[in-house]
Amino acid sequence: MSENAVSYAQQRFRRCSWKSITADSPLPFADGTFDVVISPEVTEHVFHVDRYLNEILRVLKAGETYGLTCPFHGFLKDLLIVLSAKHERHYPPYSPKSLRPVFTK
């Protein structure tokens, strides 16, 4: 989240705490801090997906909810993204099957 977005969120939603963090760094929260974690349209931009998802699971309370969305541009466009090696912008498409090993460790 950009600093501008954090500033806006702090002004608009004063009862919440907002932090700007990077997806490839350890999250600055204790284990089991959150009941819900939502990660919309982020995972495809993360280089170390296993590390990122393990951090999400670490800060999530056991048995609670993690919401994850990844864009689906359609099979052909997703295939072109993978084949074009635009790794700085998009990583391979994810599916429940491809992410299951991370969530069942």
Backbone hydrogen bonds, N-H to C=O, Kabsch-Sander energy under -0.5 kcal/mol:
donor,donor_aa,acceptor,acceptor_aa,energy
6,V,2,S,-2.3
7,S,3,E,-2.5
8,Y,4,N,-2.4
9,A,5,A,-2.6
10,Q,6,V,-2.6
11,Q,7,S,-1.8
12,R,8,Y,-2.6
13,F,9,A,-3.2
16,C,13,F,-1.5
21,I,19,K,-0.6
25,S,22,T,-1.2
29,F,27,L,-1.5
32,G,58,R,-2.6
33,T,30,A,-1.0
33,T,59,V,-0.6
34,F,59,V,-2.9
37,V,65,T,-1.8
39,S,67,G,-3.2
41,E,69,T,-1.4
42,V,39,S,-0.6
42,V,69,T,-0.6
45,H,42,V,-2.6
46,V,43,T,-1.5
49,V,47,F,-1.0
52,Y,48,H,-2.4
53,L,49,V,-3.0
54,N,50,D,-2.4
55,E,51,R,-1.9
56,I,52,Y,-2.0
57,L,53,L,-2.6
58,R,54,N,-1.9
59,V,55,E,-1.9
60,L,56,I,-1.0
61,K,34,F,-3.3
64,E,61,K,-2.0
65,T,35,D,-1.7
67,G,37,V,-3.0
68,L,66,Y,-0.6
69,T,39,S,-1.5
73,H,71,P,-0.5
78,D,74,G,-2.6
79,L,75,F,-2.5
80,L,76,L,-2.3
81,I,77,K,-2.4
82,V,78,D,-2.2
83,L,79,L,-2.7
84,S,80,L,-2.1
85,A,81,I,-0.6
85,A,82,V,-0.9
86,K,81,I,-1.1
87,H,85,A,-1.7
89,R,86,K,-1.9
90,H,86,K,-2.8
91,Y,44,E,-1.2
99,L,95,S,-1.9
100,R,96,P,-1.5
102,V,99,L,-1.1
103,F,99,L,-1.4
104,T,100,R,-1.1
105,K,102,V,-0.8
